[in-house]
Amino acid sequence: MPSQLLVPTPAGPGLAPRYRERPATPPRNPYLRLFALPGTRAFTAGNLIARLPAGMFGISAVLMISAAYGSYALAGAVSATGLAAGALTAPWIARLVDRHGQARVAVPATLLAVLGQLALLLCVRGHAPAWALFCAIALTATTPNTGGMSRARWAHLLRGDAAALHTANSFEQAADELCFMLGPVLAAVACSALFPEAGTLVAAVLLLTGVLLFAAQRSTEPPVAPRTTAGSPLRAPGMVPLLAVFLATGAVFGSMEVTALAFVDGPAAGPVLALQAAGSCAAGLLYGRARRTASLRLCLAAMTLLMAAPLLMARTGSLLALAAGLLLAGMATAPTMVTGMAVVQKLTPPSQLNEGMTLAVTALLAGVATGSATAGWTADHTPDPTLGFFLPVTAAALALGLCAATGVGRRARG
């Protein structure tokens, strides 16, 4: 509710003035208006702490396992197994969240995931057989989709206010980009400055702490919707074509990351690649202030165009030019993801919102894995390292074609 001001009104000669309540002028900045709502700062702070480890666990596992076993192949395989297991269980965890509430499901699910991370740490520390690492990482698959739960809270608090919800979704996407910029840096510093297992340990502590803080904010938690006979959100009209668009979009991100890493091939690769996330973060915050939103088709068209920038800049052979191209390409990411998630929210029944958004994230991660594998093969089997930059452009064009052919964005906007 807006804050109130007490203002005096005339009460006649010799009488004390009466007071009436008048709503305070709301802040002009749309982000300040969001966080003027009671409880939003608390749940956002907890969620950001819980979300930061998402960018830490992968690189921490690779650094930890490669240091102990001397094998990047084993480290990559274990990390990929964790991602695959998480993709399989994430919709199931999200369905439980929708049915029983965020606090009741997220806390025990996080405890189990943290135990899995600690088991992995102990296995590596004790130089256990390789099969034990795969078993331990599988336990981490219960990690809840913290970003989806935060978006669900905004959708509950801002129902009926499309402009404010757009701003909230833009903030959430910018927060995702920020966490994936800072997470790998924090993990690398912890592993190198302390001990190889430090990144995993710090990430586990942050995840548990953040989820506990987030779950404690019960005043903003969406109420559990009455159980219905509705099936999976996959049955919602337009959902399957939309997930296909997310799959192709994920391939854009996965192929761009691996191609850029292979092209730079050195310690500068991380900072250069981080510029793409920085461009996305900045664009997301600006997009959240926009009074009018673009269609998903228009966002994908812009992404297809901007993904050509790294390809053109890489052909100059200049690292600075490539960095500028990645910064420019990243500016299409957040608006596309914000608009896509808004479409998911429109297509999914409110009682299944967490599950619907988690399905979108799962499709996105599957696309990332596909794009990464394709870009890795291309980097190993083509003499020209710039050829891999054709992959993000192709994947973006495929996403645009799928969106145009199915009309999924138009159906949600109607």
N, C-alpha and C positions, 0 to 999 in steps of 0.2 A: 504494500500500500504506500502511496506517497506520503512524505512527511508533512506534518501540519504546523502552521504558524498561528499563534494567538495574537489577534489584532484588536485594539480597543475600538469600541463604538460609543458614540455619545449616549449618555444616560440621563441627561437633564441636570439643571443647576443643583449643586450641593450633593449630588449622588456620585458614587464611585462608578467609573466606566464599566460597562459590561464587556465581555470578551466573546468573540466568536472564532471558530476555527476556519482557516482558509488554507487550501492546499498550497504548499511551497512550490515555487516555480521549478519544474523538473530541469535537470541539466540538459544542455543542448547536445552534448556529446552522447551519441547512442550507446557507447560502451559504459559511460558513467551511469546512464539510466538503467542499464542492465543490473549493475552491481549496487544500485540503490535499493533493489528488492531485498527484503529480509532473508537472511540465510544463504544468499548466493555467493558471497565472498568466502564463507566457511567451506561450503561443499566444493567450490572451485579450487581452493587452496589444497584441500585433501586430494582431490582428483588429479591435480597437476603433479603432486608428489608421487602418487600411485602410477601415473602415466610415464614419468621420466624413465623408469627401468625398461620400458618397451624398446628404447634405443640403446640399452646397455647390455641386456642379456646375451644377444647374439655375438657381439664382438668380444664380450667377456669370456664366453664359452670358447670361442676360437683361440683367443690369447692364452687362456688357461690350459686347454687341452694340447695345443701345439707346443707350449713350453714344457709340459710334462712328458709328452709322447713323441715329440719331434716330427709330427705329421699334420700338415695342414689338411690333407685329404680326410683323415679321421675326424679332425675338428670340424670341417665343413659338413661331413656326413652326419655327425651327431647334432649339429645346429639345425640342419635341414630336417632331421627326424623330429626335433622339437616343434618346428614350424608346422610340419605336416600333421602331427598329433593334435596340435592346437587348432588347426583348421577343421579337423574332424569333430572335435568336442565343443568348439565355441558356440555353434547354434544350439546345441543341447543345453549348455550352461545358460545361454541367454533365454531359452524357453523357460527354464526353472526360475530365472529372475522375474520374468513376466508373470508367472503363476504364483510365486510365493513372496516376492518383494526383493529389493536390492540388498538390504542388510542381511536378511536371513540366508541368502544364497552366496553373496559375494565374499563374506568373511570366511566361512568354512572352505569355499573353493580356493581362496587365496592362501589359506593355511596349508592346504594340501600342495598347492603349487610351490610355495616356499620350501616345504619339506623336500620336494623333488629337487629344487635348486641346491639345497644343502646336501642332499644325498649325492648329487653330481659332484659337488665340491669335494666331499669326503672320498668319493671314488677316485677322483683325479689325484687328490693329495696322497692316497694310499696306493696309487698306480695299479688300480684294479684292472681286470681284463676289459677289453673293448666292449664286450656285450653288456657289461654292467653299466657302462656310460649310456648306452642306448636305452636300457631299462629305466635308469634314473631320469633321463631327460623326458621320457614319456609321462612321468608323473607331473611334470610342469604344465601339461595340457589343460589343466583346469583353471588356468589364469583367466579371470573374467575380463570382458571387454569394458574397461573403465571409461574409455571415450564414449562408447555407446550409452553407458548408464548416465554420464553427464549430459549428453544430448537429450536423453529421455527426460531428465529433470527439467531442462529448459523447455521442452515441448509441453510438459505438464504445467509449468508456471506461466508460460506465455501463450497458452492456447487461445486462439481468437485474435492474436496480434501478430500478423504475418511479418510485418516490418521488423519488430523486435526479435522474432524467432530467426529471421535471416541474419541479423546482427550477431545473435548468440551462436548460430551455426558457423559464421565466419570466424568468430573468436575461437571456437573449438578447433577449427581446422588450422588456424594460426598456432594454437597451442600444440597441436600434433607436430607441426613442422619444427617448432622450437624444441620440443622434447627430442625429436630425432636429430636435431643439430647438436644439442648439448649432451645427450646420452652417450654417444660413442666417445666424445672427448673426455667425459668424466670417467667412463670405463677404462679408457686407455691410460689416463693419468693414474687411476687407482692401481691398475695392474703393474704399471712400470715403477711407480714411486713406492709402493708398499710391497706387495707380493702377488704372484700371478692369479691367485684366487680372490684377491681383494675386490675386483670388479663385480664378480658374482655375489659376494657377500654384501657389499654395499647396496647393490640393486635389490637383493632380497629384503633387506631391512627397509629400504625406501618403499617397496611395494606393499609390504605388510602395514607399515606405519600409515601410508597414504590411504589404503583401503579402510583401515580402522577409523581414521579421521573422517573420511567420506561417508562411511556407513553410519557414523554417529549423528550425522545431520538429518534427523528423521523428519523435521518440519518441511523439508523440500522434497522428500522422497515421494515419487508417484504412488498413489494408492494401487493396491492389487486389483486388477480388473476382474469382474466376475467371469468365471470359467465358461467358455462357450464351446459349441461344437465345431467351431471353425477349425480347419486343418492348418497346415503349414502356410506361412506367408507366401510360399512359392506358388500357391494357388491364386493369389491375387492377380487380377488382370494387369499385364504389363510387367510383372516382377521378373519373370524369366528373361525376357529381352533386356531388361535393365541390368540384370546380373551379367549378361553377356557383354554389355557395354563396360561394366566394371572390370570384367576379366581382361578385355583388350586394353583398358586404361592402365591396369596394373602392369601389363607387359611393357607399356611405355616407361614406367618408372624403373622396373627391373633391368631392362635392356640399356637404358641410359646410364644407370649406376655402374654396371659391370663394364660397359664400353668406355666410360670416362676413366675408371680405375685402370683398365688395361692400357689406355692411351697415355695417361700421365705416368703410371708405373714408377712411383716413388713416394717419398714422404709428403710431397705437396698434394697428393691425390685427395686426401681427406679434406683439407681446407678448400680446395678448388670445388670439390663436389658439394661441400656445405653451402656454397653460394647459391646452388639451385634451391635448397631448402630456405635460404634467407630470402630469395626472391619470392618464393611462394608465401612465406610468412608475411612479408610486407604487402603483397597483393591481397592476401586474405583479409588483413585488417582494413585496407582501403575499400575492398569490396563490401565489407560489413557496414560501411558508412554510406554506401550507395542507396539512393531512394528507390531506384528501379533495378530489378534483377534481370539477368540475361537468361535465355533458354539454355537447356543442356546442349542442344545442337550448336548454338552459337559459341558456347564455351569450348566445345570439342573442336570446332573449326579454328578458333584462336589457338588452341593447343597444337593442332596439326601444323599451323603456320609457324608458331614460335619454336617448335621442336626442330625446325630446320636450322635455327640459329647456331647450335653447337656443331652441326654438320658443316656449315659454311665456315665457321671460325676455326674448326679443327684443320681444315684444308690449308689454312695460312701457316700452320706449324707453330704458331705462337701460343704459349701457355696462358698468357694474359688475355688473348683473344678468346680462347676457349672458356676461360673463367667468366668473361663477359657474356658469352653465348649461353652458358649454363644459368647465369643470373637471369637473363632475359627469358629463357625457356621455363624457369621455375615460376614465373609470374602467371602462367596459365594454370598451374596445378591447383592452387587453393580455390579459385573461383569455380573450376570444374568440379572439384570434390564437394564444395559447399552446395552447389546446385544439384549435384547427383544425390547427395544425402537428403536434400529437401524433397526430391522426387520420391526417395524411399519412404520418407515420413508421410507423404500423401497417398502412396499406394498401400501402405501397411496399416491394418486395423490397429487402433490405439492399444488394444489389449495385447498386441504382439510386437510392439515397437522395438524392444531390445532385440528380439529374434530377427526381425527384418533388417535392422542395421547391422547386426552381426553377420548375416548372410552376405550383405554387401561387402563387408570387410573381408570375409572369407574368399569371395570371388576376386577381390582386389589382390589378396595375398597369393592366390593361385596364379593370377596373371603375373605378379612380380616374380614368382619362382620360374614360370615359363619364360618370361623375358630374360631373366638372369641366365638360365641354361642356354638359351638360344644365342645370347650375346657372348657367353663364354666359349661356345663352340665356334662362333664366328671369329673371335679374337685368336683362337688357336689355329684356325685353318685358312685364314686369309692373310696375304702378305701386307695389305694396306690396312693399318689400324683405324683409319677414318671410315672404312666401310661399315663398321658396326653402328655408326651414327645414323645410318639409313633405317635401322630397326625401330627406334622410337617414332620416327616420322610415319613409318608404315603402320605401326600399331595404333597410333593416334588416328590415322586415316581410316583404319578398320573400325575403331570405336565410333567415329563420326558416321561411317557408312551404316553401321548397325543401328545407330540412333535414328538416322534419317529413314532407313527402311522400315523400321518397326513403329516409328512415331511415338516412342515411349515417353519422351519429354513432353510432347504436345498433349498426350493423353492425361498426364498428371497435372498439367497447367490448366486444363479445361475445366 
